[in-house]
Amino acid sequence: MVSRRGFLTGLTVVPLAAGCVARSTSPTPQPSATRPLPIPPLAESSVDADGIRHFHLDVRQGTSEILPGRRTPTWGYNGSILGPTLRARRHESVAFTIRNSLPEPTTVHWHGMHVPARCDGGPHQTIAAGGTWEPGWTIDQQAATLWYHPHPHGATEKHVYRGLSGLFIVDDDTTDTLDLPEEYGVDDIPLVIQDRRFTADGTLDESDPTDVGLLGDTIVVNGIAGAHLDVRTDRVRLRILNGSSGRIYNLAFADDRPFQLVATDGGLLAAPTTLHNIQLSPGERAELVVELRGRERIMLRALPIQQRRDIDRAAAFGFDDTFDIVQLRAAPTLKPSAAVSNSLTTIPALAPIGAAPDHTFELKWFMINGRRMDMNRIDMTIPVDTTQVWSVRNNDNWPHNFHVHDVQFQVVDVDGQAPPPALAGWKDTLYTEPQSTYRLAMRFAEHSDPTYPYMFHCHLLLHEDHGMMGQFLVLTPGQQAAPMRMEMPGMDDGGPAEGNHPGSGHHG
């Protein structure tokens, strides 16, 4: 039996920043005054004669004024940091031309998108330095706030930390008819929340990650630290992405005012839910609507994490931290907006509470089911056009979450009980509290491929980089798996790390 200490000592080290030298640092001076919140621009696109919407992305290096008065080397899509907000409609065909102008390979993964495996942008769709990738597909899912980010095996945290993230908004006819704030950048506001550390000269500090990855002492929203949002309407819709590597946020307003949660990762809830706080782990999204009165100034804040059962070093993992995120500043007179609709959408149940699982997953250390990622191992095959239930358990005293590519899933139950309202909608990423079991129902529709796999993994990016990930193929009846081979030295599974190898359900 290998101990935790022995396992970590023998782990192949994944360098976060090859060629970077660790520097001594002190806490980053916080901005004394706020700046207006930047709004990521909507990406330009064109529609050809066949009705296909074309986008262009250039992955490039640059510098950004994350801290006022300092220039920080960063990476971005079509700019120096983050990326433009992509926007398209359900049933619309989209096509991308993506050029990698970085000095090293990267990928572009469409997080939360139902997409053919060959277009998924995971570690199998590498774009070489100077290379171009041209994926395309037809969007077939409900309106949602999705996002795109790099997914190179072993280097995802570094690429995201340096600035590569962007939102992808899907619209549909149902959402168009609802009473929801919908004017992008005015009352419908994207918030990409991240944490960073800086050296004395303003460079990103990529040294000394914790066991959950890099934890910053500075909150960065939409690419800057110390932001405020000028509000002109009495209701504002905030589309929030936890874009951090390993930090979990417990978001609330400083005066404890209620807000309405209207959507999670994969789209609208059946009805708005009134909350005072919401927890988001890395990769999770939430859409909330908050009401303001004229001249109010309210702070969106990150409070200490309450879900900490069996977490062994809560303070070291940032669970005790409190941060100001962004201040909302209401104009003296606010434009009135309609109340949020009482009914938002219909969500058909995919499986009943207590449904027997098709596959089971144990999350522990940097492993799933006692194994680390092997790019040349297919962990399971799944028949196309089937609904499955996956049982996921965090059998650890570290925080983990669980993300599945290609699908939006429903949380059927948590330890045999109905999920709380915040987990009652469509999800693609889920925080897993230690020693709790989550049953997730998902449908693998339409897309099949015997060669290109999809991923499932912890979305704490250091954990993913260290191999807390697996892969599966979706196959048509009678189709034989023919997975591609990848040369990935140093990241082989090497067999179980414990004497007893936990089973992983009914593998294909």
C-alpha positions in Angstrom: 0.0 0.0 0.0 1.5 3.3 -1.1 1.1 6.2 1.3 0.1 9.7 0.3 3.5 11.0 1.0 5.2 8.1 -0.9 2.8 8.7 -3.9 3.5 12.4 -4.0 7.3 11.9 -3.6 7.4 9.5 -6.5 5.2 11.6 -8.8 6.5 12.8 -12.1 6.8 16.5 -11.7 4.9 18.5 -14.3 6.7 21.8 -14.8 4.3 24.7 -14.5 6.5 27.1 -16.4 9.5 25.7 -18.2 12.4 28.1 -18.2 10.9 30.3 -15.4 12.9 30.9 -12.3 11.1 31.1 -8.9 11.5 34.5 -7.3 11.0 35.6 -3.7 7.8 37.6 -3.4 5.8 39.6 -0.9 2.0 40.1 -1.0 0.9 42.1 -4.0 0.0 45.7 -3.2 -3.7 46.0 -3.7 -5.1 48.9 -5.9 -6.1 51.9 -3.8 -8.7 53.0 -6.3 -10.9 50.9 -8.6 -11.1 51.0 -12.4 -14.1 50.5 -14.7 -14.7 46.8 -15.4 -13.6 45.9 -18.9 -16.2 44.0 -20.9 -14.8 41.4 -23.2 -15.9 42.4 -26.8 -18.2 40.2 -28.8 -16.1 38.4 -31.3 -16.5 39.4 -34.9 -17.9 36.8 -37.3 -19.2 36.4 -40.8 -21.9 34.2 -42.2 -21.2 32.6 -45.6 -23.7 31.6 -48.3 -24.3 28.2 -46.6 -25.3 29.9 -43.4 -22.1 28.9 -41.5 -20.9 31.4 -39.0 -17.1 31.9 -39.2 -14.8 33.0 -36.3 -11.1 33.7 -36.2 -8.9 33.4 -33.1 -5.2 34.1 -32.8 -3.5 32.7 -29.7 -0.8 35.2 -28.9 1.6 36.8 -26.4 1.2 40.3 -25.1 1.3 42.5 -22.1 -1.6 43.7 -19.9 -2.2 46.3 -17.2 -3.7 43.8 -14.7 -2.3 46.0 -11.8 -2.6 49.7 -12.4 0.6 51.2 -13.8 2.4 47.9 -14.3 2.8 45.9 -17.5 2.5 42.1 -17.1 3.5 39.6 -19.8 0.3 37.6 -20.6 -1.3 35.4 -23.2 -4.7 36.0 -24.9 -7.0 35.2 -27.8 -7.1 38.1 -30.4 -5.5 40.3 -27.7 -3.1 40.4 -24.8 -5.3 38.6 -22.2 -8.5 36.5 -22.1 -10.5 36.4 -25.4 -13.5 37.9 -27.1 -17.0 36.5 -26.2 -18.1 34.1 -28.9 -21.8 34.1 -29.5 -24.0 31.9 -31.7 -27.5 30.3 -31.7 -28.8 26.8 -31.2 -29.0 25.0 -34.6 -26.4 27.4 -36.1 -23.3 25.9 -37.8 -20.1 27.5 -36.7 -16.5 27.2 -38.1 -13.2 28.4 -36.6 -9.8 29.3 -37.9 -7.5 29.2 -34.9 -3.8 30.2 -35.3 -1.3 29.4 -32.6 1.2 32.3 -32.4 2.6 31.1 -29.1 6.2 29.7 -29.0 4.8 26.3 -27.9 1.8 24.0 -28.7 -1.6 24.6 -27.2 -5.2 23.5 -27.7 -8.6 25.2 -27.6 -11.3 23.3 -25.7 -15.0 24.3 -25.9 -15.9 23.7 -22.2 -19.5 22.6 -21.9 -20.2 22.3 -25.6 -21.8 19.3 -27.2 -19.3 18.8 -30.0 -17.8 16.0 -32.2 -14.8 14.5 -30.4 -12.5 15.5 -33.3 -13.4 19.1 -32.6 -13.4 19.0 -28.8 -10.0 20.7 -28.4 -8.7 18.4 -25.7 -5.2 17.1 -25.5 -5.6 15.1 -28.7 -6.2 18.2 -30.9 -2.8 19.9 -30.4 -2.1 23.1 -32.4 1.7 23.3 -33.0 3.5 26.6 -32.6 2.8 28.5 -35.7 0.1 26.0 -36.7 -3.6 26.4 -37.5 -6.7 24.4 -36.5 -10.1 24.6 -38.2 -12.9 22.8 -36.3 -16.5 23.2 -37.1 -19.9 21.8 -35.9 -23.6 22.5 -35.6 -24.7 23.8 -32.2 -27.4 21.6 -30.7 -28.0 22.4 -27.0 -30.0 24.9 -24.9 -28.9 28.5 -24.3 -26.0 28.6 -21.9 -22.9 30.4 -20.8 -20.0 28.2 -21.8 -16.3 29.0 -22.1 -13.2 28.1 -24.1 -9.7 27.5 -22.8 -6.5 25.5 -23.4 -6.3 21.8 -22.6 -2.7 20.7 -23.4 -1.9 17.6 -21.4 0.4 18.6 -18.5 0.4 22.3 -19.2 -3.2 23.4 -18.9 -2.7 25.4 -15.6 0.2 27.4 -17.1 -1.7 28.3 -20.2 -4.9 29.3 -18.3 -2.9 31.2 -15.6 -1.1 33.3 -18.3 -4.5 34.6 -19.6 -6.1 32.1 -22.0 -9.8 32.0 -21.3 -13.0 33.3 -23.0 -16.7 33.0 -22.8 -19.0 31.3 -25.4 -22.6 32.3 -25.2 -25.3 30.1 -26.8 -28.7 31.7 -27.5 -32.0 30.0 -28.3 -35.6 30.8 -29.0 -36.8 30.0 -25.5 -34.4 32.4 -23.8 -35.4 35.1 -26.3 -39.0 35.2 -24.9 -38.1 35.4 -21.2 -38.0 38.5 -19.0 -34.3 38.5 -18.3 -31.7 41.3 -18.6 -30.2 40.7 -22.0 -28.3 43.7 -23.3 -24.7 42.5 -23.3 -22.3 44.8 -21.4 -25.2 47.0 -20.1 -27.4 44.8 -17.9 -26.1 41.4 -19.0 -22.5 41.4 -17.7 -19.8 38.7 -18.0 -17.5 38.2 -15.0 -14.4 36.0 -15.5 -13.1 35.7 -11.9 -9.5 34.6 -11.4 -6.8 34.9 -8.8 -3.1 35.7 -9.4 0.1 36.4 -7.7 2.8 38.9 -8.9 6.5 39.4 -8.5 7.9 42.8 -7.5 8.2 43.8 -11.1 4.6 42.9 -12.0 5.4 39.5 -13.6 3.0 36.7 -12.9 4.4 34.6 -10.1 4.2 30.9 -11.1 6.2 29.5 -8.2 5.2 27.4 -5.3 1.8 25.9 -6.1 -0.1 24.4 -3.3 -1.7 20.9 -3.5 -4.7 22.5 -5.2 -2.5 24.5 -7.6 -1.6 28.2 -7.8 -3.4 30.3 -5.3 -3.2 34.1 -5.8 -3.5 36.9 -3.3 -5.0 39.2 -5.9 -8.5 38.9 -7.5 -8.6 39.7 -11.2 -12.0 40.2 -13.0 -12.1 40.4 -16.7 -8.4 40.9 -16.8 -7.9 43.6 -14.2 -7.5 43.9 -10.4 -9.7 46.3 -8.5 -12.8 46.7 -10.8 -16.1 48.5 -10.5 -19.2 48.2 -12.7 -21.3 51.3 -13.4 -25.0 50.1 -13.4 -27.8 51.9 -15.2 -30.7 49.4 -14.7 -32.5 48.3 -11.6 -31.7 44.6 -12.3 -28.4 43.2 -13.6 -27.6 39.7 -14.8 -24.2 38.5 -14.0 -22.7 35.6 -16.0 -20.0 34.4 -13.7 -17.2 32.0 -14.5 -14.8 30.7 -11.9 -11.8 30.9 -14.2 -9.2 30.2 -11.5 -6.8 27.2 -11.4 -7.6 25.9 -8.0 -9.4 28.5 -5.9 -13.1 27.9 -4.9 -15.3 30.9 -4.4 -18.3 31.4 -2.0 -19.9 34.4 -3.6 -22.2 36.8 -1.9 -23.0 40.5 -1.7 -21.4 42.3 1.2 -24.8 43.4 2.6 -26.1 39.8 2.3 -28.8 40.9 -0.1 -30.6 38.0 -1.9 -30.3 37.4 -5.6 -32.0 35.1 -8.1 -30.0 32.2 -9.6 -31.4 31.7 -13.1 -28.9 29.4 -14.8 -25.9 27.1 -14.1 -23.2 25.6 -16.3 -25.5 24.2 -19.0 -28.4 26.6 -19.1 -31.5 27.9 -17.4 -33.0 26.4 -14.2 -36.7 25.4 -14.4 -37.5 28.4 -12.2 -35.4 31.2 -10.5 -34.0 30.3 -7.1 -33.5 32.9 -4.4 -30.1 32.6 -2.7 -27.8 34.7 -0.5 -24.6 33.0 -1.6 -23.3 30.5 -4.2 -20.2 28.4 -4.3 -18.3 27.9 -7.6 -15.3 25.6 -8.1 -12.9 26.0 -11.0 -14.7 25.8 -14.3 -18.3 26.2 -12.9 -20.6 29.0 -14.1 -23.7 30.7 -12.7 -26.0 33.3 -14.0 -27.6 35.5 -11.3 -29.9 38.5 -11.3 -29.5 41.1 -8.6 -31.7 44.2 -7.9 -30.3 47.6 -7.1 -31.6 51.1 -6.1 -30.3 54.4 -7.2 -26.9 55.5 -5.9 -26.3 52.2 -4.2 -22.8 50.8 -4.0 -22.7 47.1 -3.3 -19.7 44.8 -3.3 -19.7 41.2 -4.7 -17.4 39.4 -2.3 -15.8 36.0 -1.9 -16.4 34.6 1.6 -14.8 31.7 3.5 -15.8 28.3 2.1 -18.5 26.6 4.2 -18.3 23.1 2.6 -15.1 21.9 4.2 -16.0 18.5 5.8 -12.9 16.3 6.0 -10.7 18.9 4.2 -7.3 18.5 6.0 -5.7 21.9 5.4 -8.6 24.3 4.7 -6.4 27.4 5.3 -3.7 26.2 2.9 -6.3 25.6 0.2 -7.7 29.2 0.6 -10.9 28.2 2.3 -10.5 30.9 5.0 -9.8 33.8 2.6 -12.1 36.7 1.9 -11.8 38.9 -1.2 -13.7 41.8 -2.8 -14.6 40.8 -6.3 -16.2 43.8 -8.0 -18.2 46.8 -6.8 -21.6 47.6 -8.4 -22.2 51.3 -8.5 -25.8 52.3 -9.3 -26.5 55.5 -11.2 -28.8 58.1 -9.4 -31.7 57.1 -11.6 -32.0 53.5 -12.9 -33.9 52.3 -15.9 -36.6 49.9 -14.8 -36.6 46.4 -16.1 -39.2 43.6 -16.0 -39.2 41.1 -13.1 -37.6 37.8 -13.9 -40.1 35.2 -15.2 -41.4 32.8 -12.6 -41.0 29.9 -15.0 -37.8 29.7 -17.1 -37.7 26.3 -18.9 -38.6 22.6 -18.7 -35.9 20.2 -17.6 -36.9 16.5 -18.2 -35.5 14.1 -15.7 -32.9 11.7 -17.2 -32.9 9.3 -14.2 -34.7 8.7 -10.9 -33.1 9.2 -7.5 -31.2 6.0 -6.5 -30.7 4.9 -10.1 -28.1 2.2 -10.5 -24.8 3.6 -11.9 -23.3 2.4 -15.2 -19.9 3.5 -14.0 -18.3 4.5 -10.7 -15.4 6.9 -10.1 -13.3 7.4 -7.0 -11.4 10.6 -6.8 -8.2 10.4 -4.7 -4.9 12.3 -4.7 -4.1 12.9 -8.4 -5.9 9.8 -9.6 -9.3 8.5 -10.7 -10.0 4.9 -9.8 -6.4 4.5 -8.7 -5.0 5.5 -12.0 -3.3 8.5 -13.5 -4.0 9.6 -17.1 -2.5 7.6 -19.9 -3.1 9.2 -23.3 -2.9 5.8 -24.9 -5.4 4.1 -22.6 -9.1 4.2 -23.3 -10.9 3.9 -19.9 -14.3 3.0 -21.3 -16.4 3.0 -24.4 -20.0 4.2 -24.4 -22.8 3.4 -27.0 -24.0 6.5 -28.8 -27.6 7.7 -28.1 -27.7 6.2 -24.6 -28.4 7.7 -21.2 -26.0 6.7 -18.4 -25.7 7.3 -14.7 -22.2 7.9 -13.3 -21.5 7.6 -9.5 -18.7 9.9 -8.4 -17.2 9.9 -4.9 -14.4 12.1 -3.5 -12.6 9.6 -1.3 -10.0 12.1 -0.2 -9.3 15.0 2.2 -8.5 17.3 -0.7 -11.0 19.4 -2.7 -11.8 17.9 -6.1 -14.4 18.6 -8.7 -15.5 16.5 -11.7 -15.9 17.6 -15.4 -17.2 15.6 -18.3 -16.6 16.6 -21.9 -19.4 16.7 -24.6 -22.3 16.4 -22.2 -24.4 18.4 -19.8 -25.4 16.2 -16.9 -28.1 16.3 -14.1 -27.3 15.7 -10.5 -29.7 12.9 -9.7 -28.9 12.7 -6.0 -26.3 13.5 -3.4 -25.8 10.7 -0.9 -29.2 9.4 -2.0 -31.0 12.7 -1.4 -32.4 15.1 -4.0 -29.8 17.8 -4.9 -30.1 21.3 -3.5 -31.7 23.9 -5.8 -28.4 25.3 -7.0 -27.6 21.8 -8.4 -31.0 21.1 -9.9 -30.2 22.3 -13.5 -27.8 21.3 -16.2 -24.1 21.0 -15.1 -20.9 20.0 -16.7 -18.6 20.6 -13.7 -19.4 19.7 -10.1 -17.7 20.3 -6.8 -17.4 17.0 -4.9 -17.4 17.3 -1.1 -15.1 14.7 0.5 -16.9 11.4 1.5 -20.0 12.3 -0.5 -21.4 10.3 -3.5 -23.0 12.1 -6.4 -25.0 10.3 -9.1 -24.9 12.1 -12.4 -27.2 11.4 -15.4 -26.1 12.3 -18.9 -27.0 11.4 -22.5 -24.3 10.7 -25.1 -26.2 11.8 -28.2 -25.4 12.0 -31.9 -21.6 12.2 -31.9 -19.5 9.0 -32.2 -15.9 8.5 -33.1 -13.7 5.3 -32.9 -10.4 7.4 -32.9 -10.8 10.6 -30.9 -11.8 10.3 -27.2 -13.5 12.7 -24.8 -12.1 13.4 -21.3 -13.4 13.2 -17.8 -11.3 14.9 -15.1 -10.9 17.0 -12.0 -11.0 20.7 -13.1 -8.5 21.8 -10.5 -6.0 22.4 -13.1 -2.9 21.2 -11.2 -4.7 17.9 -10.5 -5.6 17.6 -14.2 -2.0 18.3 -15.2 -0.8 15.6 -12.8 -3.0 13.0 -14.4 -6.3 13.1 -12.6 -8.1 12.4 -15.8 -9.4 9.6 -18.0 -10.9 9.2 -21.5 -13.7 7.5 -23.3 -14.9 6.8 -26.8 -18.5 7.0 -27.9 -19.2 4.3 -30.5 -22.1 3.3 -32.8 -23.4 -0.3 -32.6 -20.8 -2.7 -34.0 -18.1 0.0 -34.3 -14.6 -1.0 -33.1 -12.4 1.3 -31.1 -9.3 2.4 -33.1 -7.8 5.1 -30.8 -5.0 7.3 -32.0 -1.5 6.9 -30.4 0.2 9.8 -28.7 3.8 10.2 -27.7 3.6 11.6 -24.1 6.8 10.7 -22.3 6.7 10.9 -18.5 2.9 10.8 -18.2 2.2 7.1 -18.5 -0.1 5.5 -16.0 2.4 2.9 -14.7 -0.3 0.8 -13.1 -2.2 1.2 -9.9 -0.6 3.3 -7.2 -2.2 1.2 -4.5 -2.4 -2.5 -3.7 -6.1 -2.6 -4.3 -7.3 -1.1 -7.6 -10.8 0.3 -7.2 -13.2 -0.9 -9.9 -14.6 1.6 -12.4 -18.0 0.1 -13.1 -19.0 -1.6 -16.4 -16.2 -0.7 -18.8 -16.8 -1.1 -22.4 
